[in-house]
């Protein structure tokens, strides 16, 4: 499913918690709006591959509630459940 509306926190810097670490994350938008398809079909995108491996080990839901953003200059996908700052 492609989201039709931007994520409520799009364009904002939020706190996320991944792998036991809290980071500042510049949330751009839903991944499917940025890329045009689900993260599950984004091969060979490095951010999507990294997310797929991390999600599998962390037991994150297999759905499209995934956003794209940056930590420093590096792009990352995260599941919305990893956002500490909520609207």
N, C-alpha and C positions, 0 to 999 in steps of 0.2 A: 504494500500500500504506500503510495506517495502522499505525504502530508500536503494539504492544500494551503495551509496557513503557516507563517513563520512560527518558530518556537517562541513562546512568551519571553524568553530571556535572550533572544538573538541580539547580537551586538553588545552584550554586556560581559563584564568579567565576573565570574562566579568562582566559588570554591568547590573543588571536587575532591573526593577521597577515593584513590585507587591504590591497590596493593599496600594498604596501611599508611599511605602518605597523603597529606592534604596539600593540594596545589592550587595556584591561581590558573584559571582556564578562561580564555577569551572565546566564548561560545558564538559561533557564526550562524548556524541554523541546523535544522534536521539534516542528517546525512543524505536522505533520499531527495531532498530539495537541492542540495549542493551538487550531488553527483548525478541525479536523475534516475537512480534505481536503488534497490535495497543494498545494504552493505554485504549481504550474502552473495551477491552477484558482481562484486567489485574487483574480482581477481584480474590483474595482479597488483592492485593498489596496495602499497606497503602499509598504510594506516589501517586499511580494512583487514589485511592479513594479520597484523599485530593485534587488532581488536578481536578477531576471530579466535586466535590462540588464547588471549587473556580471558575472554568471555567463557571459553570452554573450561579453563582451569578454575575460574572464579565462580562458575555456576550461574552466570548471568542469564536472564531470560533470552530465549531465541525469538526475538521480535524486531520490529523496526522502530522501536522507541530509542533510537540512537542519534546522537548529535555529533556534529563536526566542530572542532575548534582548535585552538593552539595553546600549548604550554611553551612559553618563550617563543621560539620561531618554528617549533615542530608541530605538525598537524597530528591530531589524535581524535579517535572516535571513542565516545564513552556512552554508556547506557544512562538514561535519565535518572535511574536509581542511584547513580554515583554522584549526583549533584548534591552538595551540602546546602547551597543557597537555593531556596525554592521561591517561586513567585508568590 
